Amino acid sequence: MDIESLLKPVSSESNCGEYLCYDHVYDELKELRREDDIRLSQGVWQTEPKRADWTQLNKLGCELLKTKTKDLQIAMWLMESWIIERQFEGFIDGLKLVKGLSEKFWDEIYPAIDWENHSYDYRLAPFFFLSDKISERIVLIPLTDAEDSLIYSLSDWMEARRNLQIKNSNGISLKIISKQVAVTALQTFKNIANQVNESINLLKELRAFLDEKCGQDAPSFHQLTDYLEDIKRITLRNIELKEKQQAQAAQKVKVEKQASQLNASGDEMTLEDDNKNQDQEPTIGQAYDALSEIASFLEKKQPQSPSSTLLKVAIMIGKKSFQELLELNMRSGVPVLNTISELYSIFYKKETEQKK
């Protein structure tokens, strides 16, 4: 979408052209976006429901913004059509268009500000359309890949949560939605997460601009922001779930591959290798590593006991030569060797008495 071409002045004589609100073309745009609610009963008067023509609205709206007028309401209708056609990508382009028009032509763009009465009512009407009507479109954007025409949106998630709360087993459920999540590509969720994050940032920037220009009269976009945050949370949770499933699947494949390789090498060879490994004696280093782990365990479980400290001393002594111990004995002034000898005599004597 070439947003920049829509942000150029209408002409060298007039940046924003003329206000077309009372022109027949405005009515044409309204008719192009009008559609019947197919959920409502038509009674005995069955007629073909009216469908919106978003393609034609997009074509006419862009032409008007380029050649006739700079109108925020027309920009909002374009945003709506882009959401229908391109989901979050269209929403992002719509926000860029509205934000760009507002920043570039604020003093002149239509609907005009009532400068005489310092009123922003007409100017802000399109932004309340964004807050209300565009929010209704956002909750209907598909959040899963289509399979057999089954796609689910935030609106479906909200309905499923309500059904869970009121214990309605006849409507849509989170279990049904989770099945569609399972067949949706991880990249789909990542794309949605990135697009929603960009949408939230653009909406924050637009709100900051309106707060600066209109103060307390500016719309808050609370509902729209909440919907976007809900979609973001759902999508990030689905990403986490899909990545976990992929990691488990990869681990399963790895284990199966290793098992296949072991089977291919022969059971006897595998058993023989295991016996060889069992017959190998541990090294001195491995023995001290084991003592270190035991010392750490005892230190956590019995912090008041000197057992862990004595083991650490044993490890330290075991790693030194007799010559190094003599030097330590002389340098520290502490009879290290005598202390070790006395401890050994005490425990040896106690052990001997117990055996008797």
N, C-alpha and C positions, 0 to 999 in steps of 0.2 A: 504494500500500500504506500503510495507516494504522498505522505502527509505534508511534505514541504510545499508541494504545489497548491495545497488547500490553505496554506498560511500566507500566501502572497497577497498583497493588496489587490482589490478588484480592478482598479485602474490607477493611472498616475494622478487623476483628478480626485478620486475618492477611494480611501482605503477600504471602507466597508460597504460601499454601494448604497442601495436603498432597502428600506424595511418592507418585506413582502408579506407581512402578516395578513393584510387585507386583500392580497392578490389571489386569483384563482389557483395559482400554483401551490399555495399553502394548503388549500383544500385538497388538491391532488395528492400531495404528500401524505396528508392525514388518511385519505382513502386507500393509498397504497399500503399503509401499515395496519389498517383496520382488518380484523379477522374475527370470525364468530367463535364462540366457545363451544367446541364440539361435545363437551361433557353435558351441556344443558339440553333438556328434552325440548323438541320442537312441536310436540303434540301431534295433531292431525295434519298440520301444515308442514309437510316434509319438503325441504328445499336443500339444494347443494350449499353446504356451509361456505361462507366467504373466507378465502385464504389471503394472507398478506403477500404482497409481491415485493420481497426484500431486494431482489436483484434490480428491479426497476427503480425502487426507492433509492438504492445506492447510486445508481447512474444519475438520476435526476438531482439528488442531493449534492453530489460532488460537483456537478455542472453549475448549480446555483452558487455554491460557495466560491467557485473559481471565477465566475463571470458576472454574478448579479449582487450578491450580498454576503456579509459576514454575520451569521445568525447562530447564536448558541443553541437554540431549539432545533434547528436543522442539524447541527453537529451532534446533538443528543440522539436524534432519530437515526443518523448514520451509525453512531456507536451501537445502537440497538440492532440494526441490520447486520453489522459486522459480528456482533456476538452470536446472532443466529447462524451466520454462515461460517465463522471461524473461531467460535468459542472464546477462550481466554486470549488468544492471539488478537482477535478482533477487539476485545475489551481493552487491551493494552494500547492498540492503535487509536481507539476512541478516546481514551484518557489523554494520550499525547496530543490529539487534535484539539480537544476542549481546553486543555491546559495551555497549549501553544496559542490558540486564538485569544484566550483570556489575558495572557501575559503581554501579547503583542498589540492588541487593539482594545484594551479595557475601557478607555474613555469614549470610544466611538462605536463599539460593537453593539449589535441588537440582541435582545430587547434593550432599549436605552435606559439609563439611570434617570430618575426624576430628580435632577440636580436642584430644581427650585424648592422642592419639599424634602430634599435629602432622603429620598426613599429608594430602597433597593428591591422593592417587591417585584417589579417586572423583570429586572436584571437577574434576580436569583431564582425565578420560576423554573428555568431549565435545569438548575442545579438540584432543585427539589425533585424534578423528574428523574435525575440521576440517582438521588437518594432512595426514591420509592420504586419507580417502574423498572429501572435498570437492575435494582436488587432482585426483583421478581424474575428477571431473565438469568441472573447469575446462579440462582439456586437450581435452575433447570439444566445447567451445562453438564454434559456427561462426564463422569469421573472414572468410568471403566471402559474398556474396549467393547465394541459391539460384537455380539455373537448370537446368531439367531434373533437379531433385533432386540436383544435384552441389554439395555444400558441403564446405569443407575447414576443419579445425581445427588446433590446435597438434599434436595427435597425428599428423595426416597429414603436417605439415611435418617432424616428428621422424622419421617412417618414411621419408619421401622422402630426408632427409639420410643415414639409415642405408643405404638402397638405393644411394645415390650412392657411399658409402664402400666398400661391398662389391661394387659394380658389378653390382647386381641389376637387370636390365632388365625383369623381369616385373611388379614391383610398382609402386606409385605413384611418380611422379617429380616433381621440382621444375618440370619443363617443363609437366607436366599441370596442376599447381596454378597456374602463372603464367597459363595460359589463363583460369582462373576469376577470378584477380585482375584480369585485363584487363577483364572484364565487370562487375566489382563497382564500385559507385558510390564516388566519393571520400568522400562524406559518411558512408558506412558505416564506412570506416576511421577517420575523424575521431571518430565517435561511440564506436567501440571504444577508441580511444586515450584519450579523456577518461574513459571508464568504468573502464578498467584503471588509469589513474593515480589515480583516486579510490579504487579497491579497494586499491591498494598503500599509500596513505596511511592508510586505515582499519585495515588489517592491522598497520601499524607502530604505530599508537596502541593497538590491542588487545594487541600483544606487550609494549609498554612498560608497560601496566597489569598484565599477568600477571607480568612480571619484578619489578615493585614488590611485588606481593602474594605471589608464590610463589618468587621467587629462582631458583636454579638448577634447580628442579623444573619450571619453566615450559617449554612447547614452544617451539621456535625458529621454526617455520613456514618453514624454509629451502627445502624442496622446493616448497611452494606459492608462495613469493616468487620463486623461480627461474623457475617456470612463467609467472608474471605478467610478469616482466621479459622473458622470451623473447617473449611475445605483444606486449608493448609495442615491442620492437625490430622485430619483423616488421611490425607495423602502421605504425610511423613510417617504415620503409623503403618500404612500399607507398604511403603518403601522398606521400613524396618522388617516387616513380616516377610516380604518377598526376598530380601537379602538373606535373612535367616534361613528360609526354605532353600534358597540356592546353595548356601554354604553346606547345609545338611545333605543336600542331593550330591554335591561335589564330594563330600566326605564318604558318602555311601558308595559312589562310583570308585573312589580310591581304594576303599576296603575290599570291594568286590574284585577290583583289578589285582590287588595283592593276593587275595585268596585264589584267584585264577592262576596267578604265577606260581604260587606254592603247589597247587594241584598239578600243574604242568611239570614241575620239577620232580614230582614223585613223593609219596608219603614216607618211604623208607629213608630217603635222603634228608627230608625235613626232620624226622625223628632222630636220625644220626647227628644232625647239626645241633639239635636241642640237647642231646646227651653230652656232646662235646662242650657246649657252653656250661652245662651243669657241673662237669668234671673239673673245670678250670678253677683253681684256687684264687681267692681275691688277693690283690696286691696290698702292700703295706699302706700305700696312699689311700686305697679304697677303705681299708680298715679304719684309718684315722678320720676319713670323711664320715664314716658311719658313727664313730664316736662323737664327732662334732654335731651331727644331727640329733643324737641322743641327748647331748648336753643342752642343746637348744630346746628340745622337748621338755626336759626336766626343769629348765629355767622358767618356762611358761606355766607348767603344771604345779611345780613345788618351788616357788620363789624363795621361801624361807630356808629350804634345805641347802646344805653346802655341796650336795652331790654334783650339781652342774659345774660349780667352780673347781672341784677336785678333778673332774673329767677334763676341763679346759687346761688345768695344770698338767695333767697326764699327757695331753696332746702336745703341749708346749715342750715338756721334758723329752717326749719321744722323738721330737724333731731335732733335738740337740745332741751333739756328741758328748762323750764323757769329759773331754778337754774343755768344751764350751761350758759345761756345768761347773767345772772347777773354777774357771775364770769368773763365772757369775757369782759363785760362792765367795770368792776373794773380793770382787769389785763391790758387791752390795753390802758386805759386812754381815749378811744374814746367813746362818749356817744351813744353806739350802739342802745340802746332801744329808746332814744330820737329821733335819726335819723329815725328809723323805724316808730315811732309815727308821726313825722312830714311828712314823705313821705305818710303815710296812710291818714293824714288829707288833704294834698294837692290834692291827687287823688280822695278822697271821695268827697271833696268840688267841684272839677271839674265835677265829674260824676253827682252830685246832680244838678248843674247848667244846665248841658246838658239835663237832664230829664225835667226841668222846661221849 
